[in-house]
Amino acid sequence: MAKNQRYTEAKHLGLPLPYDRAPGEAVQIGGFNGVALNGGKSGETSTVWLDGSYDVTVTGSTAPGATVYITPTGALNVTAAGNKPWGLALGTKAAAAGVVEVAPLGKTAPTA
């Protein structure tokens, strides 16, 4: 057995926040897309959940399977320009802007 293992599945990681986050808010740290479990200030370590689905505020209308993007400051919207993919909208019908169920992408390849 490896004695240097830290996480068995790496679904809930302690990561430094790139911006202030309240508990339950979306965060993207390099190739990690998830939700800050306990929140914190920029630079503080927070447990980030990379799996599951969450009710989060999204600007713009979504449909099931639509890509939800995150801005450089951590806001979620449906606009690709200047933003990076964060998750996929869930549900059974189109939804207006507001609180939407979204599954974060979890671990992804880092982008420049």
N, C-alpha and C positions, 0 to 999 in steps of 0.2 A: 504494500500500500504506500502510495506517495505521501511523504510527511510534509510536503510543501503546499498541499492543496488548501485553498482558502474558501472557495465556494464550490459546492457539488454541481449545481446547474447554472449558476451565474444569472439568475432571474431577478434577484433583489441585491443590488450592489451599493456600497458606500462610495459616493462620488462627490467631487467638489463642484458646487453649483457655479455656473457661469454668470448668473444674475440672481437677484432676490426671488425667492419662491415661497408661496404659502403652501401649507399641506394640501395635496391633491392637484397642484398645478403642473402643467406640462413642462418638460425640460428636455433639451437636447445637448448632449455633451459628446462632442466628436461623433462617433458612430453609434452612440447609445441614445435611444429615444424612449422616454418613459415618463412616469409621474413621480414627483417628489413626495415621498410618504410623509415625512415630518417637516419639510420645508426648511428655510434658513436664509441667511444672507449670502451674497456673492462671496465665493471663496470658501465658505463653510462646507463641511461634508454632510450630505443628506443621503438617506437610504432612497434609492431610485428603483421603482418597480418597473421592469421591462415587459412584463406579461400582463394578461388580463384585458379588461375593457373598462372605460371610465366615462362618466358624464362630465364633459368639459365644454367650455364656451368657445364656439367657433364663429368667426365673422364670415358671412356668406352662406348661401344655400348649399346643402349637401344631398347626396343620394347614396343609397347603400353601395359600398365599395369605392366611393370617391376618395381620392387622396386628400388628406388634411395636411397643410403645411405649417411650419413654425417660423416665425420671424426671428431676426437676430436678437430680439429682446424677450422672446418667449411667448408671444401672442400666437394664437392659432387662427388660420383662415384658409380659404380655398384658392388663394392666388399663388401660382408657382413663381412668378417673377420676383427675384431677390430673396426668395425663401427656400427652405429645404423640406423635403418630405418628412413627416413626423408619424402619421398613422393613417388608418383607413376607417371611414365612417361606417357604422353598422345601422341596423334597423331594417324595417320592411318597406319603407316609403321615403320619399324625399322629405327633407326637413329644412325649414327656414333658418336663418341665422339665430344663434342662441345656444342653448345647452343641447349637445348632441352626444350620443354614445360613440366613442372612438376607441379602437384598439391600436395602441402604439406599435410601431414597427419593431421595437426591441433593439437587438443588435444588428447593425447594418454596416456595410463597408463605409469607411470614412470618406467624406468628400472634401475637396479643396475649397 
